[in-house]
Amino acid sequence: MRIAFIGLGKMGSGIAWNLLEAGHQLTVYNRSPEKTKRFADRGAAVADSPAEACRNCEAALTMLADDQAVEAVVFGKDGIASALPAGAPHISHSTISTAFARRLTSEHEANGQAYLSVPVFGRPEAAENKKLIVVAAGASDLVERFRPLFDAMGRATFVVGAEPWQANAVKLCGNFMIGSMMESFGETFAVMRKAGVDHHAFLDIMNELFGSPVYKNYGGIIADERFSPAGFVLKLGLKDIRLVLQTSDEVTAPMPFASVLRDHLLDALAHGQTDLDWSSVGIVAARNAGLK
């Protein structure tokens, strides 16, 4: 397929590379052009703007940091909306708000274009190794038409609804659960340390109990305090918890612990952890317990 791919950060570069490896024709755009060289060397075309990347494409894929970044790329000068061919979809892999996903759906439809929300679960190494979990929502015919793209970037694809924003709700709630797990590790590790128990031994027991690669991965990062370089920076984790609280407001479903998690992420931000991995929220519990 002829694909425009916009956003070659830590996650986007891994996804785009796997699409190239699967034989798709890519035209790439990134705000920092030096990140496009690797793709040009592999045969991808390089565009000077999102609009240029989209001309004659079958779909435009974006992997960007937040609502504001997506808005600029889609609706800004030389944006996707100005050039995406009629009937072609914008497929957003970004973790964005449900409200903004509804706006994207509406405005693309008004332009005679289509829209799918297809966020992914996984850290940059999962993106590189084609091990992402892909969550798709939107018109079923479009989801099935572009399933080969999702198969090229992940190990499993789940279709969760006919409305694109529903996939964003899944992604935000999933990130809330991951954040809650990291908070629980921070709190329990603090208790173990103050009780004189090796918190690495506690982690081994929990890995045996839960048998989860997510527990093993994040638990190990927190236990070893391997917060830099960040796979997912704390300031973006805070963004996601704020967005899940917005979604809970929209559907009138209280999420009291999400408020606690937001406050602890704010505490971490206030203590200079902005660009550390978001698992460094575990430091907050240790700090509150008087540990270094």
N, C-alpha and C positions, 0 to 999 in steps of 0.2 A: 504493500500500500504506500501511497505518497503521503507522508506525514510531515507536518510542521511541528517542531518540538521547541518549546520556549521555556527556558529556566534550567540552566546546567549547573546547579549547586550540588551539594553532596548527594542528595537523593536523585535529582533530575539527571545527573550525568550517568549514574548507574542504570537508570531506566532507559535512557536514550541509547546507551551503548548496547544493551541487550536487544533493543528493537533493530539496531543496525545488524547485529549478529544474526538475527532471525531473518534478515533479507529485505527488510522494509527500506524504502527510499526516504531519507530524512533531509529536511532543510531545517537547520538549527539557528536559534537566535538566543543570545545572552547579553545582558546589560554590560558585563565585563567580557569583551571580545576574546581575551586571551584563553578563555575556557573552551572556545570553539575549535582551537587548533587540532586537538586530538581527534575530533570528529571529521574535520576537513581532511586530515591525513588518511582517514579510513574511508573517504569517499563521499561524505555528507556535504551538501551545499550549505553555505553560510550566508545568512541574510543580514541586512543592515537595519531591519526593523521587524516588529511582529507582523505588520501588514505584508511586507515582502515575503516573509516566510510562509504566509498563508495562501498566496496566490497559486491556484491550480492544485491545492492540496485536497486530499479526501477527508482529512480530519486535522484539527489543531489541538495539540496536547500541551497543557501547562503544568509546571510544578514550581510553585512560587511560595513565598513565606506566609502571606496573610491576605486578608481582604483588600487592603490598600494596594499591594503589589499586583494582585490580579486585576483590580479595577484599572490601574494605570496601563497595563499591558492590553487589556480588552477594549477599554473605552477612551484611552488617551490618544494623543496624536500618533497617526500611523499604527493604530491598534488593530487587534484581531477583528473586531466587529466591522471595521471599515473594508475588509478585504476577504473575509472568509466566504467561499462560494456558497450560493444558495443551496440549502439542503444539507450542507456539510456540518458536522458537529464540532463544537468546542468541547473537549473532554478535559475536565479539570481534575488533576490529581492532588491539588492543594488542600490543606486543612483549613477550611473557611467556615464562616458562620452559615447557619441554615437560612437566615434572612437574605444574605447576599447570594446564596445559591438560587433562591427563588427569583431574585432580581435578574441574575444571569439567564435563567430559564426564560423569563418574560421578555427580556430585551433581545435575546437571540431569536426567539420566535417572531418578534415584531420585525426583525430584519430578514425573515425568511430562512434563518439558519436553525441549527438544532443545538441542544446542550445535554451533556451527561455529566453527573458527578461520579467520579471514580477514585476516591481517596484510597490510600494504601497504608497497611500496618507493616512496620519494619524499620530498622536503622540503616544507615548507608551501606554497611556490609551486606545486608540482606538485599538491598537494591542491586548491588554489584553482582551478587551470586544468584539472582533470579529466585529469591526465596520470599518475596513479599506476599502478604495476604491482600488481595485486591477486593474492594467492596464497590459494587456498581449499582446505580439506580437511574432510571429514566425509561424512555420508550423501549419496549422489549425487542422490537426489530432492530433498533440501533445497537442495543447492548449485544445482541447476537452477531450482528454484522461486524462489530469491532472486537469481538471476543479474542480473535487471534493476537491482537495487540496485548490484551491482558494476559493471555497465556505466555507471551514472550517475556513478560516482566515479573511474573509471580509464580508461586507454587500452587495457589488455589484462588479461584474467583467465586465470590458470593454475590448474588443478585438479591437486593433487599427491598425493592419497591419500584413503582412506576413513576414516582416523583423524585427528581434528582436530589432534592434537599434531604431526603430520607437517608441517603448514603452518608451525608455529612453528619447527621444525627448519630448514626452508628459510629463513625470515626471519632467524634467528640466524646461519646460515652465510653468508647474503648480506651481512649487516652485518659479519661477520668479514672478508669479502673487500673490502668498502669500506674498513674500517679498515686492512687490510693495504696497500691502495693508498695511503691517506693517509700511512702510515708510510714507504712507499717514496718518496713525493714528498718528505717531510721529509728523509730521508737523502740522496737524490740532489741536492736543492736545496742542502744544506749542502756537499756535495762540489763542486758547480758554483761556488758562491760562493767557496770557498777556492781553487779552481783558476782564479779570475779570469774565469769564463764567466758571462754574463748568464743567470740561472736562468729568466727569462721566455722567452728564446730557446730554452732547453732544453725548456720547456713547449710551445712552438709545434711543435717537432720531435716530441715525444711525442704531441701531438694529431693530427699528420699520420700518425704511425705507427699509433696505436690507433684513431683515429676514434670515440672514445667520449665521449658527452655527460657521463658521470660523471667521466671523467678531466679533461675540459675544465672542468667546474664546480668540482670539488674542487681540482684543480691550480691553478686561478686564485685560489681563496680562499686557499690556502696561500701561493702566490707573492706575493700582494698583502697577506697578513696581515689579511684581512677576517674576523676571528673574532667580531665583535660588531656588531649583535645576532646571537645564535645561532639558526640554524635547528634545530639539534639539540644540546642542551647536552652538554658532555663527560661530566658525571657519569652521564648516561643511556647514553652510548656505553660507558663502563666497565661499567655494569650489563649491557649486551648481551654484551660479551666474557666476562664472568663466566658468563653463562647459556649461551653456546655451549660453554664449557669443561665446564659441568655436563652438557650434552647429550652431549659427546664421552665423558665418563665413563660415562654411561648405556649407550652403545652400544659401549664399549671401542674407540674409534677415536682414537688419540693426535693432538693438535693442538699440536705444540711451538711453532709461531710464535704461536699465540693466547696462550700464556703470556708471550711477549716483549711482545706488544702490550698485554696487561693491565698488565704492569709499567711500560711507558712511559706508559700512561694514568694509572696511579697516580702516576708522577713528575710528570705535568702537574697532577694534583689537588693534590699536595703543594706545588706552586709557584703555587697560587692560581688555576688555570685552570678551576675547577669549572663556572662558568656561561658560559664561552666556548664557541664552537662546537667540536664534537668534532674537527674538522679541525685545531684548534690543537695536537693531538698532534705536528704537524710542528715545533713550537717545540722539542720535546725534543731532536731530532737536532741542531738548530742550537745549542742550549745546550750539548750534549755536545761539539760541535765548537769551542766557544769563540767562537761568533758571537752578536751581539746581535740 
